Amino acid sequence: MTKKNTNNDVLLANIIKGIEEVKGNDIDILDLREIDNSPCDYFVICNGNSNTQVNAIVNSIQKTVSKELKDKPWHVEGMENAEWVLMDYVTVVVHVFQKQIREYYNIESLWGDSKITTIENKY
């Protein structure tokens, strides 16, 4: 396993941990490595039930990744209305949605060729 893959695995694990700590729902990991011209290696997609929970998920991810890996997102956008927040960790891009916005955009279907791993809720 290459160092980059190991780093991705550790980053993904900490992102998932951050989502789960504030009860984010419907966590999917899309592996985009086999897709030509993909913007990154992985998408992590999850949703919250309100803009307050979406903000809590984003803050929890940032806190967990910062504490464990001393890393921060290269770019974050969408915090103003917290319907869809994108967190760019370069090799991993996290999409935190409100449920109805996620259903509307259905980005999983846009990347239908990717390998999708669903993380079961622990609660």
DADAWO-V332900 format. One line per field, one symbol per residue. burial: + if it has 24 or more other C-alpha atoms within 12 Angstrom, else -. A space follows every 50 residues. Layout:
burial=???
//
This chain:
burial=-------+--++++++++++++++++++++++-------++++++++++- +++++++++++++++------++--+--+--++++++++++++++++++- ++----++--+--+----+----
//
